[in-house]
Amino acid sequence: MSSEKIPYKIYLEENEIPKQWYNVRADMKNKPAPLLNPATLKPMTAEELGVVFCDELVKQELDDTTAYIDIPAEIQDFYKMYRPAPLVRAYCLEKALGTPAKIYYKFEGNNTSGSHKLNSAIAQAYYAKKQGLKGVTTETGAGQWGTALSMACAYLGLDCKVYMVKVSYEQKPFRREVMRTYGAEVTPSPSETTNVGRKILKEHPGTTGSLGCAISEAVEVATTNEGYRYVLGSVLNQVLLHQSVIGLEAKAAMDKYNIKPDIIIGCAGGGSNLGGLISPFMGEKLRGENDYRFIAVEPASCPSFTRGKFAYDFCDTGMICPLAKMYTLGSGFIPSANHAGGLRFHGMSSTLSQLYHDGLMEAVSVEQTSVFEAATQFARVEGILPAPESSHAIRVAIDEALKCKETGEEKTILFGLTGTGYFDMVAYQKYNDGEMSDFIPTDEDLKPGFDSLPKVD
Ligand SMILES: Cc1ncc(COP(=O)(O)O)c(C=O)c1O
């Protein structure tokens, strides 16, 4: 089919929304390393994980062999409220760049929470409800995950306790109020409400918090309150599984018009949107059916892929969570203030880490002023006001398209536009006022984080 016939937006029909998630681990020769019990350093059993997570989610977490997992009908119905998400041909951006490249983006910001996080929030809340639990606890950084989970819990009638990184709690009062409107209880982290929070506050008085601290608090509350479990918005295998709906839809939409992407780009915080977007394409690559270039984009201020170590580490600052083998800057790493709050986690999904380690994908880091330059350029021509996290992917999509302009290659680029930036206007204001700065940690800055890595062979 010729490119003239490709519409600006490719929508699937409602009955084409995937009915199964795809589990990329089933096709990986080298499986992601198992989570370890921090006390015994042995792989976590389902029973041990069941203290923290819902039973069905534990099953999904440990399942490295089932390629397709049915999406329960109730989750499919919820998906219908905001999916299928459009696949957009960025004709206006292509024109503005003067590139022969064809640029597509999968837009996940079309729901009230404003990001892809809802895809996994509804799944995790559903399994908690099915298990007869009272509620769930979680952490949130920039607030998108907490908002998505609050919406899902409100829909299913579950209690939702959110530990929000203090700096975001203070800087993003409206994000906080959206969560409270959906019925969630929101506590700034670190807080005096948990043992781990009190300990962190004592050791680091005046800290503005981090995702790692907030995770520790949320896990403590879940494991010490009857009828509660902890849920996490990224990093875990189960989250990548739920987010595969992004890639499956994108692929189905592209297949309709015989479009094959050459390069697939996504921002990487803990890896859930990127993992979800690339999953079905990566599956083809792993099975030897097709080849693609995959690029993870992370902030230069929190460069877990590009400067981290592939090692077992804690997912949280309080060191109470299982150990995951991943590219990490060390759980003791406290990132500098960066406006892409959702990309400030010290580690990366074990699945993506293994794929990266095996040379199946690439990673680049970008500085925040160049990210906001790309965000602004994109907003002015494509109309959507992108989230700072998503704008990392935009930056590299533009860079790749400009390389095509130099070489004359007509590459097809697909990137994940994970959300909108309406709650990030303080960051945009800083950029517009010329007050935004870039921070690249020195090796010396990274050392304390690496020194905090547990000794595991
Ligand atoms: C809009 C948006 N995009 C991307 C991310 C990064 O998370 P992940 O790497 O899990 O997709 C976040 C995290 O908060 C986010 O809010």
The ligand as a MOL file (V3000), in Angstrom:
LIG
                    3D

  0  0  0     0  0            999 V3000
M  V30 BEGIN CTAB
M  V30 COUNTS 16 16 0 0 0
M  V30 BEGIN ATOM
M  V30 1 C 4.1830 9.3090 30.9770 0
M  V30 2 C 5.2150 8.3400 31.4420 0
M  V30 3 N 6.0070 7.7570 30.5360 0
M  V30 4 C 6.9770 6.8930 30.8950 0
M  V30 5 C 7.1940 6.5850 32.2180 0
M  V30 6 C 8.3050 5.6520 32.5340 0
M  V30 7 O 7.9210 4.4570 33.1200 0
M  V30 8 P 8.1560 3.0790 32.4020 0
M  V30 9 O 9.5960 2.9800 32.0690 0
M  V30 10 O 7.7330 2.0710 33.3960 0
M  V30 11 O 7.2880 3.0540 31.1970 0
M  V30 12 C 6.4050 7.1480 33.2040 0
M  V30 13 C 6.6020 6.8040 34.6310 0
M  V30 14 O 6.0670 7.3810 35.5290 0
M  V30 15 C 5.3870 8.0480 32.7990 0
M  V30 16 O 4.5880 8.6200 33.7060 0
M  V30 END ATOM
M  V30 BEGIN BOND
M  V30 1 1 1 2
M  V30 2 1 2 3
M  V30 3 2 2 15
M  V30 4 2 3 4
M  V30 5 1 4 5
M  V30 6 1 5 6
M  V30 7 2 5 12
M  V30 8 1 6 7
M  V30 9 1 7 8
M  V30 10 2 8 9
M  V30 11 1 8 10
M  V30 12 1 8 11
M  V30 13 1 12 13
M  V30 14 1 12 15
M  V30 15 2 13 14
M  V30 16 1 15 16
M  V30 END BOND
M  V30 END CTAB
M  END
